[in-house]
Amino acid sequence: MHPAPSFKVTDRDRLLAHLRRYPFATLAAAPDGRVLMAQAPLMVRELDSGLVIDFHLSTNNSLASAIANGFSACLVSAGPDAYVSPDWYVAADQVPTWNYVSVEAEGQVSPLDEAATIALLDDLSAQVEARLAPKAPWTRHKMSPGRFEAMLRGIVGARLTVQRLEGTFKLSQNKSAPDLAGVVAALGDHPVARLMGGDEA
């Protein structure tokens, strides 16, 4: 996370909204001392016991075999980003920078059983297919008999129990109003310009 307090976001609702809007994240962990990375789609769940994030990996993934025993990990969900040129500021003697939004979720990873993994896959599909409306949603029931079960053997489901959730929304908050306006104007219809203008990240 960026160290500047002006960019730090801890509002839970805002962070969860980001994770649901950008549900594809990078997982980083070092279960055997070497840092390993994986990318995975996410399903955020608010349980009575607390916040969890479910995901799945291919059994061939370097982190998959460690899930059975559990490990500490950090998930990073990145949103839009944009280069910012010093030429766009009113103030002189500025340097190039990058504006972006990103959310980190840190916690302990544990395995999901088969039923929970199937529920995860169904929920993930429903979550993303809903964005494709008016297309009729795809479900696994459209697959040939036995095919889903065969493919299920190629993945492992996992759950990250969230112990830390925070974000960096670096959107020129540390700049003057004229400088910020200059960046927004230069970026035009870029998603970062909309976020700088007050749209939800």
N, C-alpha and C positions, 0 to 999 in steps of 0.2 A: 504494500500500500504506500501511496505517496505520503511523505512525512508532514507536509504542510497541513495544519489544522483546518484551513479554509476550504480544503478539498475533501475532507473526511466526512463520510455519511454514516450515521449509526441508526437512523430512523428505520425500524424494522419493516414497516409497511412499504416504504420506498424501496428497500433492499429486496424484499420478497417480490415486489412488482417487477423489478429488474430481472430477477432469476426466472420468473415466469415468462417474461418477454424475450429473454435470451437464454433458453434452456439447453444450450450446448456449451460445455465447459471443459477446461483442462484440469486434470487431476494430477497432483504432484505428491509423491511419497517416496520414502527411503526405507522400506521394510527390512532390507538387508544391508543398510549402510550406503547404498548407491542410489542417488536420486533417479527415479523413473517417472515417466510422464505418460498420460493416456488422455484421449478425448472421449467424452461420453455425453449423451443426452440425459437431462435431469428431470426428475419429478419431485417437486417440493411438497412435503406433507407436514401439516401441523397436527401432531398427535397430542393426546393428554399428557404424555411423558415429555413432550418438547418438540422442537423442530428437527426434522430429519430430511435428508435428500437421498432419494433412491436413484440408482443408475445401474447400468450393466456394461460388461466388457466381453469381448471375445475371449474364449478360453486360451487362445494363442497369445493374448496380450501379456506383456512381461509382468504386469501387476496382478493378473488374474489368480495365479496360484497362491498368492499371499493372502487373498481375501478370506480363505477358510480360517486362518489364525488371527485375522484382524491386524490393523495397523493404523497409525495416525496419518492423516492426509490433509491436504488443502485443495479445495476446488476454486477455480477462478473462472468467472463468467464475464467475458468482455463484451461491451456494447460498441457503439460507433466511436470512431476516432478520426482526428483530422490534424494535419500539419498546420501550424500557424506561423506565417511569415512576419518578421518585424516590420516589413513595409506596410502592413495593415494597421499599425498603431499610429496614433497621433503623436505620442511621446517619442522622443529621440533616444538613441543608444539602448535599444532593446535587442534581445537575442531570439533566435528561432525557438519554438517550443512545440509541444503536441498536446492537444486537448483530447480527453477520452473519458469514458465511464467504464468502471470495472467493479465487480463485487467478489469478495473472498468469503468462503465458508470453510472453517477449519474444524476438524473433529476426528472421531474414531470411526473407522470403517469396519463393518461386520457383514457376514454373508446373509443373503435372503434365501429362504427355502423355495422350493419349486412353485408352490402356490402363490407366494408373494412375488416371485419373479414374473409369473404369468400375469398377475394383476398389474404389475409395473408396466409390462409391455402393452397391455390393453389400455392402460391409462395414458401412456406416452403417445400411442397412436391416436387416441381420442383427442388429446390435447392439441396435437399438431394438425390433425385432419380438420378440426373445427375451424382452423384458419383458412381452409381451402373452400369454405362454403361459397357458393351453393352446390359445390360438388358433393355427391353422396359420400359419406365417410367410408374409408376402407376399414375393414376389421379382419382379424385372422380367420374368421368363419368363411371368408371367400377363398381360402386356400384348399388345396386337395386334401382329402383325409390322410392323416398321418404326417403330412409335410411339416406342419408347425411343430409337432412333437419332435421330429427329427432335427429341425433347426434349433430347437430349444437346447439341445445337448451341446451346441457350439458356443453358448454364452454362460456367464455367471452373473447372477444378480447380487447387488450389494447395497448397503445403506450407510450413509455418513450421518452420525448423530452430531448435530451442530453444537459446538462449544464456543465458537467465535464467529460472528457475522458482521462484516463491515465493508464499506465501499469507498472508492475514490471516484468522485465526479469532478474532474478537473476541467472547468469550463470558463476560465479567465476571471474567476471571482476575485482574484488579486489585482485586477487591472481597473483603471478608471473607467467611468461610463463612456467617455469618447473612444477610448481604446477598445473596449468591449464591442461597442457599436461598429467600429471599423472592421473587426474580425467577423462579426455576424454578416455585415454587408458583403465582405469579400468571399465568404463561404457560400453565400446565396442559399440554395435550397438543400444544402448538405444537412444530414440529420443532426450533426453537432451544432450547427447554427440554430436549428429549432430548439435543441436542448438549452443552448445559451439564452434563447429568447423566453425560456420558461416552460416549454413543453416537458412532460414527464419523461425521465430517462428509463 
